[in-house]
Amino acid sequence: MAQKTQEKGVTGGAPVVKEPGRVRNVVLVGHSGAGKTTLVEALLAATGTISRAGSVTEGTTVCDHDPAAVRQQRSVSLSAASFMHGDVKINLLDTPGYADFLGEVRAGLRAGDAALFVVSAVDGVDEATAALWEECASVGMPRAVAITRLDHQRADVDAAVHACREAFGAGVLPLYLPMHGDDGESIVGLIGLISQRVFDYSDGHPAVVREPDPEHLPAIEEARNELVEGIIAESEDESLMERYLEGEQIEDSVLIEDLETAVARGSFHPVIPVGAVNQLGLDALLELITGGFPPPTAHALPPVTGLDGSPREPLTADENGPLAAQVVKTTIDPYVGRVSLIRVFSGTLRAETTAHIAGHGGEERGRADHDADERIAHLYSPLGANQREVPYAVAGDICAITKSTTAETGDTISAKDDPLLIAPWEMPEPLLPIAIEAKSRSDEDALAKNLSRLVAGDPTMRLERNPETRQQVLWCTGEAHADVILERLRTGGAEVETVPVRVALRETFGTTATAKGRHVKQSGGHGQYAICDIRVEPLPRGGGYEFASEVVGGAVPTNYIPSVDKGVRAQMEKGLVAGYPVVDVKVVVYDGKAHSVDSSDAAFQTAGSLALKEAAANGQMTLLEPVDEVSIRVPDGYVGAVMSDLSGRRGRVLGTEPDPGGGDKTVVRAEVPATELLRYAVELRAMTSGAGTFSRTFSRYEPMPAHMVEQVRKEHANA
């Protein structure tokens, strides 16, 4: 990641500002293939930050430097690019558009102060993008829309704008109309609705500004009236609407000022068509970013506490305030090691200083709590794969540090004499399990080392080492996420292979059974003698394990009764028919025999184990499978398909209810065997066009159907 800037055609020095008010942090979100990375590259080229824009397919893009991104030909991780436009520093945060990488999007939203939704003029708005719009709206994040891919033969800007208004709701209005060329299809310019001027890019960039043609006037008048009314409706000047309705011409400067105020407030959302190839509309987009999107000083910051959880006063984006910054993304560069992208919320982070780095951890994802002082030698201004050294980063700015031995995604960086913790952001729960194994013993060390690095950088991944199934399981957010993780493991030198995931089952007795455990041996003058008779009774679900003695007359000496118990317990842990623990049984020893010389604790432990095995052969054994309670959130139109699919998974629907978050969505609650949920994260997404999400919690164990029990028995025998 920290490559020399000359290698990627980077021009000029690193952007540095001294005041938070001169920073704009913009996160780009949208569906995969909408053109987010291409737009970032175009803006970098248009501002002279890089010599030319690249492409993912060529492997030359500044932002998508990750080998996995080049192979998949789409963004797979958060990437930042900083540059100056006038006296304003713009930090663009390019996020992946595929649903598997929602965690990267959430990290970008934590670092950003405004969101630019990138919508393809070919494909329109998908359900996942509409869900992200709702998420941004819930926290009042300012939003605007860039319509891209104007040069595609199927591009339809009007249809895309209509789709945006349908999906995103009120306050979404275009600032410009597309102007078509002589062929009637290609878009060669924009028509400004406020200025009522044409920006003609027929001869390239910069545009020729001129009066509109007569045929443009009807469309301009209709769209401009709607735009002006939308701006005035959001104006803080209550007299403006009355003046407008009375026929007064409102000055362009007033409209622009009210527009920018409404955008910064998050109540108005302008739409701008942009063309990356001919730089069409990029200057207008830059004006919107610098003039309409708010600086970091305009909104509240995430809450902070002391390391012990004690409350602290809310912070502000003050460069002279207490230092509080957060690691929004950690990656492992093959050349320089750990590279951490930092959002500074308060104070000023300086190079050549010692700071305190602390993390909330997250044991459920394999991350431990940690805090330590660490010297930060260098700071960098990020430009995708390149890093440009800077002396400091003020409150509101974004920077990067390298070679940290402590910093993990989500960690807080603060002053060593006043350590703080910034509240973490919500991460999507990984629900797709992938079982992995090292291909050889020589790969095991490399696998362990690389897994620890991946866990440090990716909080959406959970690592589980299951002692019951003896499997190492990666919990991922989807197949594409799993593919990226496996690619990074292999790139790191760990050859791995995937194996079927085993669900941790339980074994139990379906009926009462009796058995005799006989362990009698004679060898070299020393004998082993132990005989015990046991009865095994099934207990209700959740009954656990009980042991009792009904021995009379000293047939089994009292001191050997606990030995039988130990042997039974040991065999229960190993399993009887498929290698899973035995639960919900009561074992009663009621008779047996002992020898005055050859009996021993070890002998009666062995006899107890053998007795339990014989009881399993004599009785009726069954397998118990875990049943999870699932909560599935889907658009109303998919409820029928989801409920039908649940029936096919042996699920039992508990009920439905409107989504508490509002909108046209329903929450379906059901109980489903865990064995039927192994790939549900992938299958639900396919079933609902990416709009469905679910959560799961363990409920209880239930008997597995007889035909499935037999299948598990055979698999265990073959193994």
NUMAR-408617 format. One record per residue (C-alpha): residue in one letter; x, y, z. Coordinates in steps of 0.02 Angstrom, whole numbers, padded with zeros to 5 digits, always signed. Example, Ala and Ser with C-alpha at 12.3 -4.5 7.8 and 13.67 -1.06 7.14 Angstrom:
2
A+00615-00225+00390;S+00684-00053+00357;
//
This chain:
719
M+00000+00000+00000;A+00139+00120+00043;Q+00216+00126-00129;K+00320+00268-00198;T+00208+00401-00271;Q+00305+00410-00435;E+00257+00231-00474;K+00075+00276-00497;G+00095+00442-00585;V+00053+00546-00431;T+00091+00730-00452;G+00113+00871-00327;G+00144+00868-00140;A+00042+00796+00000;P-00115+00897+00045;V-00107+00974+00219;V-00228+01094+00305;K-00222+01179+00474;E-00408+01207+00505;P-00546+01075+00517;G-00662+01192+00421;R-00558+01164+00265;V-00586+00976+00263;R-00723+00878+00173;N-00740+00692+00204;V-00850+00608+00073;V-00891+00423+00069;L-00943+00352-00100;V-01074+00215-00092;G-01174+00122-00221;H-01200-00044-00308;S-01052-00142-00374;G-01018-00086-00552;A-01099+00085-00531;G-00931+00169-00560;K-00874+00230-00389;T-00690+00190-00412;T-00693+00257-00590;L-00768+00420-00526;V-00634+00436-00392;E-00499+00409-00522;A-00579+00539-00636;L-00585+00669-00496;L-00403+00636-00454;A-00355+00658-00636;A-00465+00813-00657;T-00382+00898-00509;G-00207+00852-00569;T-00176+00737-00420;I-00132+00594-00536;S-00076+00602-00717;R-00214+00489-00782;A-00357+00380-00723;G-00335+00191-00725;S-00452+00043-00723;V-00475-00109-00615;T-00467-00228-00762;E-00297-00159-00811;G-00237-00168-00631;T-00181+00014-00641;T-00311+00098-00532;V-00246+00197-00384;C-00388+00142-00269;D-00408-00042-00308;H-00230-00098-00278;D-00283-00255-00182;P-00240-00413-00284;A-00410-00484-00236;A-00494-00328-00310;V-00397-00346-00472;R-00442-00530-00483;Q-00627-00502-00446;Q-00629-00341-00550;R-00722-00247-00413;S-00681-00156-00252;V-00667-00271-00101;S-00605-00150+00032;L-00614+00030+00089;S-00490+00145+00004;A-00452+00329+00032;A-00388+00465-00085;S-00349+00642-00029;F-00322+00797-00136;M-00341+00985-00135;H-00474+01082-00228;G-00443+01266-00204;D-00404+01287-00019;V-00511+01137+00033;K-00441+00964+00065;I-00557+00827+00002;N-00543+00652+00072;L-00637+00529-00039;L-00678+00360+00038;D-00712+00231-00097;T-00815+00084-00033;P-00856-00086-00110;G-01028-00103-00184;Y-01053-00289-00158;A-01161-00337-00009;D-01026-00451+00064;F-00921-00299+00105;L-01048-00199+00203;G-00923-00191+00346;E-00806-00090+00235;V-00950+00028+00194;R-00991+00051+00378;A-00808+00094+00412;G-00817+00223+00273;L-00976+00297+00347;R-00887+00315+00515;A-00745+00411+00431;G-00855+00516+00317;D-00959+00671+00351;A-01066+00658+00193;A-01114+00520+00071;L-01109+00528-00117;F-01223+00394-00189;V-01158+00336-00356;V-01298+00271-00467;S-01274+00196-00640;A-01375+00274-00781;V-01389+00096-00848;D-01439-00006-00696;G-01530+00115-00581;V-01550+00084-00394;D-01544-00087-00312;E-01619-00138-00145;A-01453-00136-00053;T-01418+00044-00106;A-01591+00097-00050;A-01558+00014+00119;L-01395+00113+00135;W-01489+00273+00098;E-01607+00234+00242;E-01459+00198+00354;C-01380+00367+00314;A-01547+00455+00336;S-01569+00379+00509;V-01414+00471+00570;G-01446+00630+00469;M-01294+00611+00356;P-01297+00734+00209;R-01318+00645+00042;A-01307+00684-00142;V-01318+00578-00299;A-01198+00562-00446;I-01270+00479-00602;T-01128+00387-00692;R-01092+00281-00846;L-01164+00414-00961;D-01063+00349-01108;H-01149+00178-01107;Q-01265+00144-01253;R-01408+00102-01135;A-01382+00252-01021;D-01544+00340-00973;V-01516+00485-00853;D-01701+00528-00839;A-01744+00348-00791;A-01602+00345-00665;V-01661+00507-00584;H-01838+00439-00577;A-01773+00278-00496;C-01678+00381-00367;R-01833+00481-00323;E-01935+00321-00308;A-01806+00235-00198;F-01740+00381-00096;G-01897+00485-00075;A-01925+00671-00060;G-01789+00800-00078;V-01700+00712-00222;L-01694+00833-00370;P-01573+00859-00516;L-01466+01016-00524;Y-01425+00983-00707;L-01509+00904-00857;P-01411+00802-00984;M-01383+00881-01155;H-01378+00759-01299;G-01269+00774-01453;D-01321+00783-01634;D-01350+00595-01639;G-01486+00616-01507;E-01409+00480-01397;S-01236+00529-01335;I-01227+00651-01189;V-01108+00794-01230;G-01153+00922-01099;L-01256+00978-00951;I-01390+01110-00932;G-01381+01202-00766;L-01554+01228-00694;I-01507+01369-00575;S-01391+01463-00694;Q-01496+01416-00848;R-01334+01395-00945;V-01270+01254-01054;F-01102+01174-01013;D-01047+01099-01178;Y-00910+00965-01172;S-00919+00923-01358;D-00740+00982-01382;G-00678+00910-01217;H-00638+00986-01048;P-00658+01124-00995;A-00836+01149-01051;V-00894+01291-01162;V-01026+01390-01067;R-01164+01464-01173;E-01349+01506-01181;P-01469+01359-01201;D-01543+01316-01370;P-01728+01355-01398;E-01775+01170-01390;H-01700+01159-01215;L-01811+01295-01140;P-01971+01196-01103;A-01876+01059-01011;I-01773+01188-00917;E-01927+01284-00860;E-02019+01132-00795;A-01869+01056-00705;R-01809+01224-00639;N-01977+01267-00563;E-01979+01102-00470;L-01800+01128-00411;V-01829+01306-00353;E-01985+01255-00258;G-01888+01112-00176;I-01748+01230-00122;I-01866+01363-00058;A-01965+01233+00040;E-01804+01196+00137;S-01756+01379+00158;E-01743+01456+00330;D-01814+01617+00255;E-02001+01591+00277;S-02042+01740+00166;L-01954+01665+00016;M-02097+01550-00035;E-02222+01692-00027;R-02111+01802-00135;Y-02089+01660-00260;L-02275+01624-00271;E-02306+01808-00303;G-02198+01793-00458;E-02039+01872-00391;Q-01877+01810-00470;I-01766+01739-00332;E-01582+01780-00358;D-01469+01635-00405;S-01352+01678-00260;V-01496+01659-00136;L-01547+01493-00212;I-01368+01428-00207;E-01345+01481-00027;D-01508+01399+00028;L-01466+01244-00075;E-01297+01223+00009;T-01374+01248+00181;A-01508+01116+00148;V-01379+00993+00080;A-01268+01015+00232;R-01418+00993+00345;G-01462+00829+00258;S-01636+00882+00203;F-01603+00910+00017;H-01513+00791-00100;P-01453+00858-00267;V-01424+00746-00418;I-01281+00779-00540;P-01243+00678-00698;V-01055+00649-00715;G-00949+00574-00853;A-00780+00503-00804;V-00712+00486-00980;N-00739+00666-01039;Q-00739+00742-00862;L-00919+00797-00890;G-00993+00874-00733;L-00841+00844-00624;D-00816+01030-00591;A-00998+01044-00537;L-00976+00894-00422;L-00821+00972-00343;E-00917+01133-00314;L-01053+01035-00226;I-00927+00942-00117;T-00835+01099-00062;G-00986+01214-00050;G-01130+01100-00002;F-01057+00957+00099;P-01021+01006+00280;P-00850+01018+00364;P-00812+00905+00513;T-00856+01047+00631;A-01039+01043+00579;H-01100+00889+00673;A-01082+00792+00835;L-00941+00667+00856;P-00953+00487+00917;P-00965+00473+01106;V-00805+00441+01205;T-00767+00365+01374;G-00616+00333+01483;L-00531+00164+01470;D-00635+00106+01618;G-00798+00158+01534;S-00815+00317+01635;P-00911+00454+01542;R-00820+00600+01464;E-00878+00767+01397;P-00931+00761+01213;L-00789+00807+01095;T-00791+00934+00955;A-00687+00945+00798;D-00563+01064+00879;E-00382+01052+00823;N-00329+01110+00996;G-00442+00990+01091;P-00395+00823+01172;L-00328+00697+01047;A-00456+00569+00993;A-00438+00472+00831;Q-00502+00303+00770;V-00431+00167+00660;V-00564+00143+00526;K-00468+00014+00426;T-00312-00091+00448;T-00234-00185+00304;I-00076-00288+00285;D+00041-00225+00149;P+00164-00356+00085;Y+00306-00229+00090;V+00278-00119+00244;G+00166-00228+00351;R+00017-00155+00443;V-00059+00004+00369;S-00196+00090+00469;L-00316+00221+00402;I-00356+00348+00538;R-00498+00474+00560;V-00447+00612+00680;F-00601+00673+00773;S-00524+00792+00899;G-00354+00871+00929;T-00205+00855+00812;L-00112+00694+00778;R+00073+00730+00747;A+00217+00627+00682;E+00361+00582+00797;T+00248+00571+00950;T+00195+00435+01071;A+00008+00401+01080;H-00102+00277+01171;I-00189+00144+01066;A-00333+00049+01144;G-00463-00071+01076;H-00631-00134+01133;G-00581-00305+01069;G-00723-00425+01042;E-00694-00600+01107;E-00839-00665+01004;R-00735-00625+00849;G-00569-00682+00915;R-00507-00508+00964;A-00443-00470+01138;D-00454-00305+01231;H-00289-00214+01222;D-00209-00047+01261;A-00029+00012+01248;D+00077+00165+01216;E+00157+00167+01045;R+00270+00288+00954;I+00199+00353+00791;A+00350+00394+00685;H+00268+00447+00522;L+00099+00507+00460;Y+00039+00493+00282;S-00096+00567+00173;P-00175+00418+00084;L-00193+00405-00103;G-00253+00228-00128;A-00097+00121-00148;N+00016+00270-00117;Q+00062+00363+00043;R+00125+00542+00048;E+00209+00593+00209;V+00133+00736+00310;P+00186+00814+00476;Y+00015+00814+00559;A-00171+00786+00537;V-00295+00905+00620;A-00466+00865+00692;G-00581+00807+00553;D-00441+00750+00438;I-00397+00575+00378;C-00221+00506+00378;A-00128+00340+00385;I+00006+00262+00494;T+00115+00113+00453;K+00205-00025+00545;S+00101-00013+00702;T+00113-00170+00808;T-00046-00130+00903;A-00174-00038+00796;E-00325-00139+00740;T-00484-00087+00651;G-00595+00006+00774;D-00455+00053+00895;T-00443+00225+00974;I-00286+00332+00966;S-00273+00462+01104;A-00146+00554+01211;K-00043+00439+01322;D-00079+00548+01474;D-00266+00557+01437;P-00317+00392+01355;L-00493+00379+01283;L-00606+00254+01197;I-00718+00303+01051;A-00880+00206+01036;P-00868+00073+00900;W-00982+00071+00750;E-01104-00069+00713;M-01034-00209+00607;P-01134-00338+00508;E-01135-00509+00587;P-01038-00642+00488;L-01161-00785+00457;L-01077-00893+00324;P-00961-01027+00399;I-00811-01089+00299;A-00707-01232+00373;I-00523-01225+00325;E-00372-01337+00345;A-00188-01312+00309;K-00136-01419+00162;S+00019-01479+00253;R+00103-01465+00422;S+00223-01337+00351;D+00074-01223+00313;E+00003-01227+00490;D+00117-01093+00562;A+00090-00978+00412;L-00098-01006+00427;A-00101-00960+00612;K+00004-00804+00583;N-00101-00742+00437;L-00266-00776+00525;S-00214-00666+00671;R-00173-00526+00549;L-00338-00542+00458;V-00437-00540+00621;A-00347-00380+00672;G-00397-00292+00512;D-00569-00362+00476;P-00697-00354+00617;T-00830-00430+00502;M-00735-00595+00507;R-00750-00713+00655;L-00628-00854+00688;E-00693-01006+00781;R-00591-01155+00835;N-00724-01283+00878;P-00659-01416+00999;E-00810-01529+00970;T-00798-01540+00781;R-00609-01512+00784;Q-00628-01387+00643;Q-00560-01212+00615;V-00706-01109+00549;L-00704-00936+00470;W-00870-00848+00487;C-00888-00730+00338;T-01022-00613+00272;G-01039-00704+00105;E-00950-00803-00030;A-00858-00653-00102;H-00795-00607+00071;A-00738-00787+00099;D-00651-00786-00069;V-00554-00628-00023;I-00503-00701+00146;L-00441-00862+00066;E-00348-00762-00066;R-00260-00660+00068;L-00214-00816+00165;R-00135-00893+00011;T-00049-00730-00035;G+00024-00730+00140;G+00104-00899+00109;A-00026-01013+00188;E-00091-01149+00073;V-00265-01191+00133;E-00411-01294+00076;T-00595-01290+00124;V-00688-01440+00194;P-00873-01467+00233;V-00929-01380+00392;R-00982-01496+00532;V-01121-01443+00649;A-01093-01487+00831;L-01228-01618+00864;R-01268-01713+01023;E-01306-01897+01054;T-01435-01965+01175;F-01533-02122+01219;G-01710-02136+01153;T-01756-02281+01267;T-01696-02361+01428;A-01557-02487+01402;T-01457-02605+01514;A-01281-02670+01488;K-01136-02759+01571;G-00962-02685+01567;R-00832-02822+01584;H-00645-02786+01593;V-00551-02943+01644;K-00369-02968+01593;Q-00222-03070+01654;S-00046-03029+01601;G+00125-03068+01680;G+00053-03113+01847;H-00042-02947+01859;G-00227-02940+01825;Q-00362-02813+01791;Y-00535-02858+01851;A-00692-02752+01847;I-00873-02793+01805;C-01016-02671+01819;D-01199-02680+01770;I-01280-02516+01722;R-01450-02451+01670;V-01460-02296+01558;E-01620-02194+01563;P-01661-02047+01448;L-01691-01878+01531;P-01796-01733+01464;R-01710-01611+01345;G-01589-01505+01444;G-01584-01634+01584;G-01395-01649+01573;Y-01317-01799+01659;E-01358-01891+01820;F-01268-02038+01902;A-01333-02149+02040;S-01291-02313+02127;E-01413-02452+02173;V-01277-02578+02217;V-01317-02681+02373;G-01213-02804+02470;G-01046-02731+02415;A-01046-02815+02244;V-00950-02662+02185;P-00849-02586+02327;T-00901-02409+02372;N-00731-02337+02326;Y-00750-02401+02146;I-00923-02326+02115;P-00846-02154+02069;S-00728-02246+01950;V-00876-02312+01852;D-00943-02134+01845;K-00776-02070+01777;G-00772-02203+01642;V-00951-02164+01590;R-00916-01977+01583;A-00758-02002+01480;Q-00853-02108+01353;M-00997-01983+01346;E-00875-01847+01293;K-00807-01958+01153;G-00980-02006+01090;L-01056-02175+01050;V-01121-02177+00872;A-01054-02024+00780;G-00920-01948+00890;Y-01028-01815+00973;P-01053-01789+01162;V-01192-01887+01247;V-01318-01782+01344;D-01482-01796+01439;V-01457-01967+01519;K-01461-02045+01691;V-01341-02189+01722;V-01373-02308+01866;V-01247-02441+01920;Y-01344-02580+02005;D-01229-02732+02011;G-01055-02795+01971;K-00906-02891+02032;A-00735-02848+02100;H-00574-02943+02142;S-00484-02916+02305;V-00315-02903+02216;D-00340-02865+02032;S-00476-02732+02040;S-00424-02549+02025;D-00487-02375+01989;A-00425-02387+01808;A-00507-02556+01782;F-00678-02495+01839;Q-00660-02337+01732;T-00633-02451+01582;A-00780-02560+01633;G-00893-02407+01647;S-00842-02350+01473;L-00873-02524+01399;A-01042-02536+01486;L-01100-02372+01408;K-01046-02431+01235;E-01143-02594+01257;A-01296-02498+01317;A-01290-02395+01158;A-01285-02556+01055;N-01430-02628+01154;G-01538-02472+01159;Q-01606-02346+01035;M-01487-02201+01005;T-01533-02038+00923;L-01443-01878+00873;L-01492-01706+00931;E-01465-01556+00817;P-01457-01374+00871;V-01608-01269+00826;D-01585-01081+00804;E-01713-00944+00817;V-01693-00834+00664;S-01757-00660+00630;I-01767-00621+00443;R-01792-00443+00380;V-01854-00434+00200;P-01954-00318+00087;D-02139-00359+00092;G-02136-00432-00083;Y-02020-00573-00030;V-02112-00632+00126;G-02205-00772+00037;A-02047-00840-00045;V-01951-00834+00119;M-02086-00925+00217;S-02101-01059+00084;D-01912-01082+00086;L-01913-01099+00276;S-02036-01243+00263;G-01914-01331+00147;R-01779-01310+00280;R-01885-01397+00413;G-01915-01228+00491;R-02063-01175+00596;V-02126-00998+00572;L-02164-00913+00737;G-02241-00756+00666;T-02217-00598+00563;E-02219-00415+00609;P-02186-00248+00525;D-02003-00196+00528;P-01976-00082+00680;G-01863+00024+00571;G-02009+00070+00460;G-02024+00057+00272;D-02105-00080+00168;K-02016-00221+00258;T-02069-00367+00366;V-01979-00466+00500;V-02010-00654+00492;R-01968-00751+00651;A-01941-00938+00640;E-01852-01087+00718;V-01737-01179+00598;P-01612-01323+00624;A-01434-01257+00617;T-01388-01388+00487;E-01509-01302+00367;L-01429-01130+00392;L-01250-01165+00337;R-01271-01071+00173;Y-01425-00969+00215;A-01327-00805+00207;V-01294-00838+00022;E-01463-00913-00020;L-01566-00776+00065;R-01470-00643-00028;A-01502-00730-00194;M-01686-00755-00151;T-01714-00570-00109;S-01598-00485-00235;G-01480-00437-00094;A-01614-00352+00011;G-01640-00486+00144;T-01542-00495+00306;F-01556-00609+00456;S-01490-00643+00629;R-01485-00805+00726;T-01472-00860+00907;F-01461-01035+00979;S-01626-01097+01050;R-01611-01281+01099;Y-01572-01457+01039;E-01704-01567+00956;P-01700-01747+00889;M-01640-01763+00711;P-01750-01858+00586;A-01709-02043+00577;H-01652-02041+00395;M-01528-01902+00434;V-01463-01994+00587;E-01421-02143+00478;Q-01331-02031+00355;V-01225-01954+00493;R-01185-02128+00560;K-01121-02183+00389;E-01017-02026+00367;H-00938-02053+00537;A-00901-02235+00499;N-00820-02190+00333;A-00716-02053+00416;
//
